[in-house]
Amino acid sequence: MLRCGLLGRTLGHSYSPAIHALLGTYDYPLIELAPEAVAPFVRSGDWDGLNVTIPYKKAVVPCCDVLSPLARELGSVNTLVRRDGKIYGDNTDAYGFEAMIRRLGLHCRDKKALVLGSGGASVTVQAVLKGLGAHVTVISRSGEDNYQNLHRHADAALLVNTTPVGMYPHAGLSPVDLACFPALEAVLDIVYNPVRTRLILDAQAAGIPCESGLFMLVAQAVRASELFTQTSIPAETVERVYNAIRCQMENIVLIGMPGAGKTTVGRLLAQMLNREFVDCDEEVAKAAGMDIPAYFARHGEAAFRDLETTVLAQVTQRSGLVIATGGGCVTRAQNRDLLRQNGTVVWLRRELHDLPTDGRPVSKAVGVAALYQARRPLYEAFSHFAVDNVTPQAAADAILARR
């Protein structure tokens, strides 16, 4: 069996092992090394193929006997293969980024492209865009083109983020305001965790075609696997693996009326998928130090909604959960993107006469029918799709069938 893996410094949140498990029958451990150990391991370690991530993409270049033309041009290697006694270095990040462009059907020739950031990932992105005929401008913090003079570039057609802004665990931030670029035809973000960064969510809200970094991550892994195994992988494999990994990463988030069965269905889904279940009402009660009716009575609904949003911001940065939300979380517009950044949001519906009101202060105060009429358009706006909770098992099965 081939001995492959991912070489880097801090790799705890990597999705690469899960991706490569779907691509080939080879070992693929995470290999965390201190800087001084990298060169000895690359030259003499027990491996056949390696992916290399930050901060070692340049450090491994001197270890290579042969570089691909692109790796030589960029001075950056993210894939190593040992063959015939020699170490070959290549850069499949470029392949992955170009795959993002192809997926969106973008035509880059003679288009103005803004690349946010000037680090190693930016250099790769610039090379791909220039190779496709785009006119590239790099935006950096201290360069001639920077974040203080973005008005110069209102005519940009493409925007690519190569910075870590918006990356877990600091999700919710965007490097720029897309309103500054009225001519945008597409937005790409190489960040893949969360699945939808603030930048991508803003692009979706504005109706701008966009793509997140998860597809790039999968596409470059597919190309690396081809190099490891010296075999060709069908083109449709990228889409299949991407969808599988996206489903693994994304939370399943249940919204709906108080008493709709979100906790019951959520626990069942978590058991079926072997996932962690998080009940946001329980998390809010923990943060409040008292149950929700008592908090309502003491501090009022506005204070409760503030606390609820704070809890949602913490919970929804995580991946691979099943989350049951409070029935009123949809009353705060900012919660929509919190739920969607890493999740598929499902509106769980239940007949109004079956909705209990005990322990639910808003349902009691307003009445179930009036509350439903007020919140129905919000549930529709927040959710990706809706499922009826006739029985918990049927609802759980329907959710899994729609993902």
Backbone torsions as a table, in degrees:
resi	resn	phi	psi	omega
1	MET	NA	137.0	177.9
2	LEU	-63.0	145.6	178.8
3	ARG	-108.7	104.6	-177.9
4	CYS	-121.4	-174.2	179.0
5	GLY	163.5	178.3	179.0
6	LEU	-113.5	123.4	-179.5
7	LEU	-101.8	127.3	178.3
8	GLY	-168.4	-166.3	-177.9
9	ARG	-102.0	-52.0	-179.9
10	THR	-129.8	112.0	-167.5
11	LEU	-125.6	15.7	-172.9
12	GLY	-58.7	-29.8	-175.8
13	HIS	-103.9	18.1	-176.4
14	SER	-73.1	139.6	174.1
15	TYR	-98.6	-0.1	-175.5
16	SER	-60.0	-43.4	178.5
17	PRO	-58.1	-39.8	179.1
18	ALA	-65.5	-38.0	179.2
19	ILE	-66.7	-48.9	-176.7
20	HIS	-69.3	-23.9	174.8
21	ALA	-63.5	-25.4	178.7
22	LEU	-90.9	-3.4	-173.7
23	LEU	-109.2	-34.7	-173.2
24	GLY	-155.7	162.9	178.1
25	THR	-97.7	70.4	177.4
26	TYR	-140.8	154.8	175.3
27	ASP	-66.3	142.5	179.0
28	TYR	-147.7	71.7	177.9
29	PRO	-80.7	165.1	170.6
30	LEU	-87.0	128.9	-175.9
31	ILE	-117.6	98.6	-179.1
32	GLU	-95.4	121.4	-177.7
33	LEU	-132.3	148.3	170.7
34	ALA	-72.4	156.9	-175.6
35	PRO	-53.3	-41.0	-176.0
36	GLU	-70.1	-15.0	-178.3
37	ALA	-94.7	-7.9	-172.8
38	VAL	-67.4	-55.1	-176.5
39	ALA	-60.4	-46.4	177.4
40	PRO	-59.2	-39.6	179.8
41	PHE	-67.3	-45.0	-179.1
42	VAL	-62.0	-40.8	-176.7
43	ARG	-76.1	-34.1	-170.8
44	SER	-129.3	0.7	-176.4
45	GLY	-72.0	169.4	-176.4
46	ASP	-92.9	83.9	-178.5
47	TRP	-150.7	158.6	176.0
48	ASP	-113.2	-34.0	179.3
49	GLY	-149.7	141.2	-178.8
50	LEU	-136.7	142.1	159.8
51	ASN	-95.5	148.1	-177.7
52	VAL	-126.1	131.0	179.4
53	THR	-122.1	179.4	-179.8
54	ILE	-53.2	134.2	10.3
55	PRO	-107.5	28.7	-168.1
56	TYR	-111.0	10.3	-176.2
57	LYS	-66.1	-30.6	176.1
58	LYS	-90.2	-31.2	-176.5
59	ALA	-64.4	-27.8	-177.0
60	VAL	-85.5	-10.7	-176.9
61	VAL	-56.4	-47.2	-179.8
62	PRO	-63.8	-15.6	179.8
63	CYS	-81.6	-11.5	-174.1
64	CYS	-85.7	138.1	172.8
65	ASP	-83.2	-32.7	-178.9
66	VAL	-136.1	133.9	176.4
67	LEU	-115.6	141.8	171.4
68	SER	-65.7	157.1	178.8
69	PRO	-54.4	-40.1	-178.9
70	LEU	-69.6	-42.3	178.7
71	ALA	-61.9	-38.2	178.0
72	ARG	-66.6	-42.3	179.8
73	GLU	-63.7	-42.0	-176.5
74	LEU	-83.3	-21.4	-173.7
75	GLY	64.5	31.3	-175.3
76	SER	-145.3	132.5	-178.4
77	VAL	-125.5	131.0	174.0
78	ASN	-121.5	0.7	177.6
79	THR	-138.9	126.4	177.6
80	LEU	-118.9	137.9	176.4
81	VAL	-132.8	131.6	175.8
82	ARG	-98.0	121.3	-175.8
83	ARG	-149.8	132.7	177.6
84	ASP	55.6	35.7	177.8
85	GLY	77.9	6.0	-179.7
86	LYS	-121.8	157.5	177.8
87	ILE	-105.8	119.5	179.6
88	TYR	-101.3	133.6	178.7
89	GLY	-114.2	134.7	179.4
90	ASP	-139.1	173.2	178.8
91	ASN	-130.8	100.1	-179.6
92	THR	-90.2	-4.7	173.6
93	ASP	-59.0	-39.3	179.5
94	ALA	-62.1	-42.0	176.9
95	TYR	-60.4	-44.1	-179.0
96	GLY	-63.9	-41.5	-179.8
97	PHE	-67.7	-40.9	178.3
98	GLU	-63.8	-32.2	176.5
99	ALA	-64.0	-36.3	174.8
100	MET	-59.6	-44.3	-179.3
101	ILE	-63.5	-44.3	180.0
102	ARG	-64.0	-38.2	-178.3
103	ARG	-61.9	-35.5	178.4
104	LEU	-83.8	-7.9	-178.8
105	GLY	68.1	33.9	-175.6
106	LEU	-80.3	144.0	171.9
107	HIS	-111.7	113.2	-171.1
108	CYS	-94.7	-17.6	-173.0
109	ARG	-58.8	127.3	177.3
110	ASP	65.8	14.1	176.1
111	LYS	-94.1	145.6	175.6
112	LYS	-82.1	123.2	-177.7
113	ALA	-118.3	125.3	173.9
114	LEU	-96.0	128.2	176.4
115	VAL	-112.5	115.7	-179.8
116	LEU	-85.0	119.9	-179.5
117	GLY	104.9	153.3	-175.4
118	SER	-129.8	16.3	-179.1
119	GLY	-81.4	-162.1	-176.2
120	GLY	-62.2	-41.2	178.6
121	ALA	-64.0	-36.1	178.5
122	SER	-62.5	-41.5	-179.0
123	VAL	-60.2	-41.8	178.8
124	THR	-65.0	-45.9	179.8
125	VAL	-61.9	-43.1	178.4
126	GLN	-58.8	-43.6	-177.9
127	ALA	-62.1	-41.7	179.6
128	VAL	-65.4	-47.0	-178.0
129	LEU	-62.5	-42.8	179.0
130	LYS	-65.4	-37.7	178.0
131	GLY	-64.5	-24.9	178.5
132	LEU	-93.2	5.2	174.0
133	GLY	90.8	11.5	179.3
134	ALA	-79.5	156.5	173.2
135	HIS	-97.3	109.4	-168.2
136	VAL	-98.8	132.2	171.2
137	THR	-122.2	128.8	-179.7
138	VAL	-97.6	128.2	176.6
139	ILE	-102.7	120.6	178.1
140	SER	-130.0	172.1	-176.4
141	ARG	-69.2	-31.7	-174.1
142	SER	-126.5	6.9	-179.4
143	GLY	-79.5	178.8	177.7
144	GLU	-59.9	-40.6	173.6
145	ASP	-100.3	113.1	-172.8
146	ASN	-137.2	-175.1	-173.5
147	TYR	-77.3	-5.9	176.6
148	GLN	-92.7	-14.6	-179.7
149	ASN	-125.1	36.7	-179.7
150	LEU	-62.3	-19.8	-180.0
151	HIS	-60.6	-21.1	177.5
152	ARG	-63.4	-20.4	-167.9
153	HIS	-119.1	31.6	179.1
154	ALA	-64.5	-15.0	-179.6
155	ASP	-91.1	6.2	-177.9
156	ALA	-63.0	137.1	178.3
157	ALA	-96.1	-30.3	-178.4
158	LEU	-125.7	142.7	176.4
159	LEU	-134.0	128.8	-179.3
160	VAL	-126.8	124.2	175.7
161	ASN	-94.2	120.4	174.7
162	THR	-114.0	8.8	178.2
163	THR	-88.9	166.7	176.8
164	PRO	-85.3	7.2	-178.9
165	VAL	-62.4	127.2	-179.1
166	GLY	93.9	-0.7	-178.4
167	MET	-81.4	146.9	173.0
168	TYR	-54.1	136.0	7.4
169	PRO	-96.4	24.8	-179.9
170	HIS	-116.8	44.6	179.7
171	ALA	-65.9	160.4	177.4
172	GLY	98.8	-4.2	179.6
173	LEU	-105.1	149.2	176.3
174	SER	-126.5	141.3	-179.1
175	PRO	-72.4	-23.0	-177.8
176	VAL	-146.2	164.3	173.1
177	ASP	-96.7	116.7	-175.7
178	LEU	-65.2	-17.6	177.4
179	ALA	-63.8	-17.7	178.4
180	CYS	-73.6	-10.4	-172.6
181	PHE	-128.3	77.2	-174.2
182	PRO	-68.8	-13.8	-177.3
183	ALA	-97.6	7.7	-175.3
184	LEU	-60.9	134.7	175.0
185	GLU	-105.4	-18.7	-179.7
186	ALA	-164.8	151.2	175.9
187	VAL	-129.3	130.4	177.1
188	LEU	-126.1	139.6	179.5
189	ASP	-131.0	122.4	-177.9
190	ILE	-79.9	-7.1	173.3
191	VAL	-67.8	134.7	-178.7
192	TYR	-117.9	-3.9	177.0
193	ASN	-135.8	105.6	13.8
194	PRO	-75.8	168.9	-179.5
195	VAL	-60.1	-39.7	178.1
196	ARG	-123.2	107.0	177.5
197	THR	-72.9	171.1	175.7
198	ARG	-56.3	-39.7	179.2
199	LEU	-61.8	-44.3	179.7
200	ILE	-68.4	-41.2	177.3
201	LEU	-62.0	-39.7	177.5
202	ASP	-64.9	-39.8	178.5
203	ALA	-64.5	-43.3	178.1
204	GLN	-61.1	-42.9	-180.0
205	ALA	-63.5	-31.3	-179.4
206	ALA	-88.4	-2.1	-179.9
207	GLY	75.3	22.9	-179.9
208	ILE	-93.5	127.5	175.7
209	PRO	-54.3	137.2	-174.1
210	CYS	-151.3	162.6	178.8
211	GLU	-150.0	136.9	178.9
212	SER	-95.7	172.3	-172.2
213	GLY	-73.3	-10.1	-179.3
214	LEU	-62.7	-39.6	179.6
215	PHE	-65.5	-39.2	176.8
216	MET	-62.1	-42.9	-179.9
217	LEU	-59.1	-44.6	-179.2
218	VAL	-68.6	-44.4	-176.8
219	ALA	-63.4	-40.6	179.1
220	GLN	-69.1	-31.5	177.7
221	ALA	-67.9	-38.1	177.6
222	VAL	-62.0	-44.5	178.4
223	ARG	-64.6	-40.3	177.5
224	ALA	-62.2	-40.7	178.7
225	SER	-62.3	-37.3	175.6
226	GLU	-61.1	-41.2	179.5
227	LEU	-68.9	-39.9	178.8
228	PHE	-60.1	-47.2	-169.8
229	THR	-96.2	-7.9	-176.9
230	GLN	55.1	38.4	176.8
231	THR	-131.2	156.0	178.1
232	SER	-89.3	135.7	179.5
233	ILE	-108.0	130.6	-179.2
234	PRO	-54.8	143.3	-175.6
235	ALA	-59.0	-34.6	-177.6
236	GLU	-68.2	-12.8	179.6
237	THR	-62.6	-35.4	-179.1
238	VAL	-58.7	-48.4	-178.6
239	GLU	-65.3	-40.3	-179.7
240	ARG	-63.5	-47.2	-178.9
241	VAL	-68.2	-39.5	177.4
242	TYR	-56.9	-48.2	-178.9
243	ASN	-64.3	-37.6	178.9
244	ALA	-65.5	-44.5	-179.2
245	ILE	-69.7	-39.6	177.9
246	ARG	-58.9	-43.1	178.8
247	CYS	-64.5	-36.2	177.1
248	GLN	-66.8	-40.5	-176.5
249	MET	-73.6	-42.4	-169.6
250	GLU	-69.9	140.2	169.6
251	ASN	-71.9	153.1	165.0
252	ILE	-101.9	116.7	-173.5
253	VAL	-113.0	122.1	-178.8
254	LEU	-101.0	125.7	173.4
255	ILE	-120.9	165.0	179.1
256	GLY	151.8	175.7	-177.3
257	MET	-59.7	151.9	172.3
258	PRO	-56.2	129.5	-179.6
259	GLY	87.0	7.1	-178.6
260	ALA	-74.7	-10.1	178.4
261	GLY	99.2	21.3	-176.3
262	LYS	-62.5	-40.9	-179.6
263	THR	-67.7	-44.8	-179.2
264	THR	-63.3	-49.1	-179.9
265	VAL	-67.2	-37.4	179.7
266	GLY	-63.6	-43.9	178.0
267	ARG	-63.0	-38.8	179.5
268	LEU	-65.4	-44.7	177.5
269	LEU	-60.3	-44.3	-179.8
270	ALA	-60.8	-40.2	178.5
271	GLN	-66.2	-42.2	-178.7
272	MET	-65.6	-34.3	-175.7
273	LEU	-99.8	-1.7	-176.3
274	ASN	57.0	48.7	-179.9
275	ARG	-116.9	163.8	172.6
276	GLU	-77.0	138.9	176.5
277	PHE	-106.6	135.5	177.4
278	VAL	-125.9	121.9	174.5
279	ASP	-97.6	111.8	-174.2
280	CYS	-66.3	-32.1	175.8
281	ASP	-61.8	-40.0	177.2
282	GLU	-64.7	-40.0	179.5
283	GLU	-66.8	-37.6	177.4
284	VAL	-66.0	-42.2	179.0
285	ALA	-62.1	-39.4	176.0
286	LYS	-61.8	-45.5	-179.2
287	ALA	-65.2	-33.6	-178.7
288	ALA	-79.3	-23.8	-176.1
289	GLY	76.8	17.3	178.2
290	MET	-164.0	167.8	-180.0
291	ASP	-73.2	164.7	-172.7
292	ILE	-65.6	-44.8	177.1
293	PRO	-56.1	-40.6	178.9
294	ALA	-65.8	-39.6	179.3
295	TYR	-65.5	-42.0	176.0
296	PHE	-56.8	-49.1	-175.9
297	ALA	-63.9	-35.0	-175.4
298	ARG	-85.0	-38.8	-170.7
299	HIS	-116.5	-16.5	179.3
300	GLY	91.4	166.7	-174.6
301	GLU	-68.6	-38.3	-177.0
302	ALA	-59.8	-44.1	178.6
303	ALA	-64.9	-38.5	178.4
304	PHE	-63.1	-43.3	-179.2
305	ARG	-65.2	-35.7	175.9
306	ASP	-61.2	-46.3	-179.5
307	LEU	-65.3	-39.7	179.5
308	GLU	-60.9	-43.1	178.6
309	THR	-63.8	-39.4	177.3
310	THR	-60.9	-43.6	179.2
311	VAL	-66.3	-43.7	178.9
312	LEU	-59.8	-40.0	179.8
313	ALA	-61.5	-33.7	178.6
314	GLN	-76.6	-46.4	-174.5
315	VAL	-68.2	-43.5	-170.6
316	THR	-78.7	-5.2	171.2
317	GLN	-73.8	-21.8	179.7
318	ARG	-78.1	165.4	-176.0
319	SER	-121.9	157.4	171.7
320	GLY	71.3	27.2	-179.6
321	LEU	-103.2	164.3	160.8
322	VAL	-109.8	124.6	-172.0
323	ILE	-122.8	127.9	170.3
324	ALA	-103.8	125.7	-177.9
325	THR	-99.8	165.9	171.7
326	GLY	-71.9	150.4	-175.0
327	GLY	-60.8	-26.0	-176.0
328	GLY	-100.2	8.6	-177.9
329	CYS	-62.4	-22.5	-178.8
330	VAL	-73.6	-8.1	-179.9
331	THR	-78.2	-9.8	174.5
332	ARG	-107.9	115.0	-174.2
333	ALA	-58.1	-36.2	-176.9
334	GLN	-66.5	-18.1	-179.9
335	ASN	-71.2	-23.3	-178.1
336	ARG	-58.9	-49.2	-178.9
337	ASP	-71.8	-30.2	175.5
338	LEU	-60.7	-43.7	-179.3
339	LEU	-70.9	-35.6	-174.2
340	ARG	-84.3	-20.1	-173.8
341	GLN	-58.8	-31.8	-177.9
342	ASN	-133.6	19.3	-170.9
343	GLY	-144.8	156.9	164.1
344	THR	-94.5	120.5	-173.2
345	VAL	-99.5	122.8	-175.6
346	VAL	-116.0	126.6	175.0
347	TRP	-85.7	112.0	178.6
348	LEU	-91.1	116.3	-176.2
349	ARG	-104.5	149.0	178.4
350	ARG	-148.6	146.4	178.9
351	GLU	-55.0	137.1	-174.5
352	LEU	-59.5	-36.9	-177.9
353	HIS	-69.8	-11.7	177.8
354	ASP	-95.4	-0.9	-176.3
355	LEU	-86.0	119.5	177.5
356	PRO	-76.9	158.4	178.9
357	THR	-119.3	-9.1	-178.9
358	ASP	-61.3	131.0	178.7
359	GLY	73.8	12.7	-178.5
360	ARG	-123.4	91.2	-169.5
361	PRO	-61.8	-36.8	-178.7
362	VAL	-71.7	-41.4	177.8
363	SER	-59.1	-40.9	179.9
364	LYS	-68.4	-41.7	-175.0
365	ALA	-72.2	-39.1	-172.7
366	VAL	-97.6	-33.2	-173.1
367	GLY	99.2	140.7	-174.0
368	VAL	-62.6	-46.2	-176.2
369	ALA	-63.1	-46.5	-179.6
370	ALA	-65.6	-38.5	179.3
371	LEU	-64.1	-41.4	180.0
372	TYR	-64.4	-43.1	179.9
373	GLN	-62.0	-36.1	-179.9
374	ALA	-73.5	-34.6	-172.5
375	ARG	-97.2	-15.8	-176.3
376	ARG	-53.5	-48.4	179.6
377	PRO	-64.6	-26.3	178.1
378	LEU	-73.3	-42.4	176.1
379	TYR	-60.7	-39.9	178.5
380	GLU	-63.3	-41.6	-176.9
381	ALA	-72.1	-33.3	-178.1
382	PHE	-77.7	-31.9	-166.3
383	SER	-90.7	154.3	170.4
384	HIS	-84.4	-33.3	174.8
385	PHE	-161.7	169.1	-178.0
386	ALA	-120.1	149.8	177.9
387	VAL	-136.8	138.0	178.3
388	ASP	-86.2	133.7	179.0
389	ASN	-93.6	77.9	173.9
390	VAL	-77.6	-48.5	167.6
391	THR	-134.8	151.1	-179.8
392	PRO	-57.2	-41.7	-178.2
393	GLN	-65.9	-42.4	178.8
394	ALA	-64.6	-39.3	178.1
395	ALA	-65.2	-44.4	179.2
396	ALA	-62.3	-43.9	179.1
397	ASP	-62.7	-39.5	-179.6
398	ALA	-66.4	-38.0	178.6
399	ILE	-63.8	-45.9	-178.9
400	LEU	-66.0	-32.0	179.4
401	ALA	-71.5	-25.0	-176.6
402	ARG	-92.7	-14.7	-174.4
403	ARG	-66.2	NA	NA
